Amino acid sequence: MRKETDNTIIVSNDDLSMPDLEVKERILEHAVDAFLTRGFSKVTVDEIAADLGLSKKTLYKFYPSKEELLRSSLHSMMRSAGWELERIASSGKPLVEKLSTALVTMGKYVSKIRPEAIADFQRFVPSLWKELEQYREEQIVRRIVRMISDAREEGVFREDVNPEILIYMFMNSVRGIINPAILAKHSFSATDAARTIFGVLFEGALTDEARKEFRMFEHTPEFL
């Protein structure tokens, strides 16, 4: 079935065969990496189709415009992040482990988008960028703020820590340091950078007792 939304025809997954679903998923995975690295204006449908060994006709079968491809690929990424955070939040793990895993997960997604891509989105697809920013605030940031607020009530975080400020400090640190331009100039890896950023910010926000628990978890295979 083909549905019309905002004058754009979208193919419903319900009517796709398994091979078609696989092709559609491959397109999304490749497109999101291209868009997040280079932005909207510098990526062409021709390039994406050629990289995947597909014809433009096949790509347009699933995504009738470049903007729809961008919207679908970014929504897919944000949904994945939301599902991961929900899985972490509902797990039976200790709260310190939940929080550290949730922040690392968010950092993984934040580090994918380059500053130049953000500027490009804001210039060429401002309404879509606003839509995605709203989704991030409502589905990603608020979930982690809620987890940090719960942790503060349970004595895991210091009372004077503002959850939203902590999250934005973390996101901006990740985005500013874990990117190819910075990593190429230095000997540290993305994992080294993530460990340092996370350790400094997260440990500083924990209570003394929770910090001991975090340091034990920090040296397990599950951490980063």
BELLINDA-V402907 format. One record per residue. N is the residue number from 1. BURIAL is # if it has 16 or more other C-alpha atoms within 10 Angstrom, else .. Layout:
BEGIN
n->[N;N]
burial->[BURIAL;BURIAL]
END
This chain:
BEGIN
n->[1;2;3;4;5;6;7;8;9;10;11;12;13;14;15;16;17;18;19;20;21;22;23;24;25;26;27;28;29;30;31;32;33;34;35;36;37;38;39;40;41;42;43;44;45;46;47;48;49;50;51;52;53;54;55;56;57;58;59;60;61;62;63;64;65;66;67;68;69;70;71;72;73;74;75;76;77;78;79;80;81;82;83;84;85;86;87;88;89;90;91;92;93;94;95;96;97;98;99;100;101;102;103;104;105;106;107;108;109;110;111;112;113;114;115;116;117;118;119;120;121;122;123;124;125;126;127;128;129;130;131;132;133;134;135;136;137;138;139;140;141;142;143;144;145;146;147;148;149;150;151;152;153;154;155;156;157;158;159;160;161;162;163;164;165;166;167;168;169;170;171;172;173;174;175;176;177;178;179;180;181;182;183;184;185;186;187;188;189;190;191;192;193;194;195;196;197;198;199;200;201;202;203;204;205;206;207;208;209;210;211;212;213;214;215;216;217;218;219;220;221;222;223;224]
burial->[.;.;.;.;.;.;.;.;#;#;#;.;.;.;.;.;.;.;.;.;.;.;#;#;.;.;#;#;.;.;#;#;.;#;#;#;#;#;#;#;.;.;#;.;#;.;.;#;#;.;.;.;.;.;.;#;.;.;#;#;.;#;#;#;#;#;.;#;#;#;#;#;#;#;#;#;.;#;#;.;#;#;.;#;#;#;.;#;#;.;.;.;.;.;#;#;#;#;#;#;#;#;#;#;#;#;#;#;#;#;#;#;#;#;#;.;#;#;.;#;#;#;.;.;#;.;.;#;#;.;.;#;.;.;#;#;.;.;#;#;#;.;#;#;#;.;#;#;#;.;#;#;.;.;.;#;#;#;.;.;.;.;#;#;.;.;#;.;.;#;#;.;#;#;#;.;#;#;#;.;.;.;.;.;.;.;.;.;.;#;.;.;#;#;.;.;#;#;#;.;.;#;#;.;#;#;.;.;.;#;#;.;#;#;.;.;.;#;.;.;.;.;.;#]
END
